[in-house]
Amino acid sequence: MAIPKPLLTYLQKSKINFEPVTHKTVFTAFDLARTLRVDFKEVAKTLIVKGDNNYFIVVLSAAQMLDFGGLKKLLNAKKIEIAREKVMETVFKIPMGTITPFPGFYKTSQLCLEKGLLKMKKIVVGGGSYNDAIKIKPADLVKLEKPIVGTFGVKAKIKLPKPSKPKAKKPAAKKPAKKNKKVVLRKKAAKKRKS
């Protein structure tokens, strides 16, 4: 799979800088971070949340959990809940688990962005398929989607592993050249003569 053409067209027309990233099949932001070997803080997870009667695309770090109380306060909503899976297909018209943080593309909702992501130089977000992601500057995401920015992410309670770096191959050790026995014996004999 690749980034869906309509999404690619939307991003290209926006004239923001982004970098497509192809990777092995993953279904979660956690797995994406491990696959790309980047810090969990740099990978954004995207959720669909229902606030009262409206849908919001909520983006926070993969190293965080959603603070429902914080989001509820930010949106001034009476009730907040994660949207049901069928909403992906019926409202957003996409396969489950392929949501991207570009509500302007879907024309159905507003973006809520966790304030902590603005500290990152670049973040990795979903690219509309299980095998594609997009690297983007948070400032460009803000410029494009004009999100509601606030604090609604709390540190994940699980201990996240540090990203592993690819192991550099060590150069093969050079074997000492085999010395000719006759040459070695001649050198030893020459040393004895001198002394």
N, C-alpha and C positions, 0 to 999 in steps of 0.2 A: 504494500500500500504506500501511498504518498500523501502529502498534504493535499486535501481536496482542492481542486482547481478554483472553485468559487471563493474559498478562503484565501488562497494565494493571490487571486485577482484583487480581493478586498484589501489585502495588506500592501500589494504593489501600488494600487491607486492611492493609498493613504500617504505614500512617499515617506514612510518611516523606515529606519534601518532595522533589519531583522536577519537572522541567520537560520536557515532550515537545518535541522540535525536529524539524520536517520539513525535508528538504533534497532536492537533486537526487540521483539514483541514484549511489551510490558503493559500492565493494567493499573498500576498505582504510581503516584509521585515518588513514593518511597523506593519502589523498584527502579524507577527512572534514574533517580540519584545514584543508586548503586551501579546501574548499568553504565552510566556515563562517567562514573567515578568522580563525581563532584560533591561538594558539601551540601547537605540536606537543606541548609538555609538558602541556597541559591536556586533550588527547584521549587516552583510554585505549584500548589495543588489548587484545582478549580472545582468548586462545588456549586450546585444549584440549591438555593434556599428559598423557601416560601415565607414571606413576611406579610402577615395578614392575607390579602388577596393578590399580592404581587410576587413575581419571581425575580430573584437577584442572582447574578453570577458573583460568587464570593471567592476571592483569591487570597491565599495565605501561604506561608512557607511550609514545606513538607516536614519541617522540624517542629511544627506547631499543631495544636488541636484547636478547633473552633470554640470560642467562648460565646455561647448562645446569649448570655446576659449582656455582654459587651456589644454584640451585634444588634440585639433587640433595642438597646439604648441608642445606638448610633442611628438606627433606622426609625426610631420612635414608633416601634411596632408593638402591638399587644401580644402577638404570637409569632414565634419563629420556629421553623422546622425544616429539616432536610427534605427536599422535594422527592416524591416517589419516583422510582425508576422509569415508569411509563411516560413521565413528563419529558424525558430526553427525546422520545420518539414522537409524542403527540404535539408538544409545544415547540421544541427546538429542532425537530426533524433530523435527528442524528442518532447513530447507534449508541447504546449505553456505554459510558466511560470514555467518550471522545470529545467531551466539552472543551472549548477553548475560552480564554479570558477576553473575548472580543464581542461584547453584546451588540455593538453596532452592526456586526455581520449577521447576527440572528434577528435583529430588529424586534426583540421581544422583552428586553429587560435592562436593568441598570447594573453597572459593575461596582462592587465594593472591594476595595484594596486595603490589605493590612499595611499599616504605616511602616512597619519594620522592613518591608521589601524595598522601600525607597532608599535604604542605606546601601543596597547592593549595586555594584557597577552594572551587572547584567543578571537576568534571571532566565531560567529555562521553564517554558510553559508548554502545555499540550498543543500538539499541532493538528488535531482533528483526526488522528488515526492512532492505532496501537503501536506504530513503528516510526512515528515522526514527532519531533518536538521543534520548538522555536526558541532561539536565544534572542532576547530583546532587552533594551535598557528600560528600567522602570519608568524613567522620565518620558520615554517615547510612548509607553502604554498609557500613561496619564494624559499625554498630549492627544492621543488618538481617541480614548474612550471617556475622558473626563469623569473618573470614578468618584464615588464617595469614599474618602480616605479616613480611616480610623483604627483604633486598637481593639481587635477582637480575636486575636490569636494568643494562646497561652502555650508555654513550653510543653512539648509532649512528655508524658510521664514515663515512656519507655526510654531506655538508654539507646541512643542511636550510635551505630558504629561509625568510626571516622572513615572517610572515603579512602579506598585503597588506591595506591598509585601503581601503575604497571611496573613490573620488575624489569630493571635494565639487565640486559644480558651481559654477563661478564665475558671479556675476551678470553679465548682459550689460552691457558698457560702454555708458554713455549717450552718445549722439551729441550733440555740441553743437547747440543749436537754430540753425536757419538764420536768419541775420540779414537783415533786409530791407535791400537795398542803399541805398535812399533814406534810411533812418534812419541808417545808418553814415555816409553822405556828409554829412548834416545835422550829425551830431555832430562830424565832422572840421572842418567849416566853422565851427561854433561855437567850437571850440578855437582856430582861427586868429584869429578876431575878438577873443578875449580876450587874446591875446598881442601 
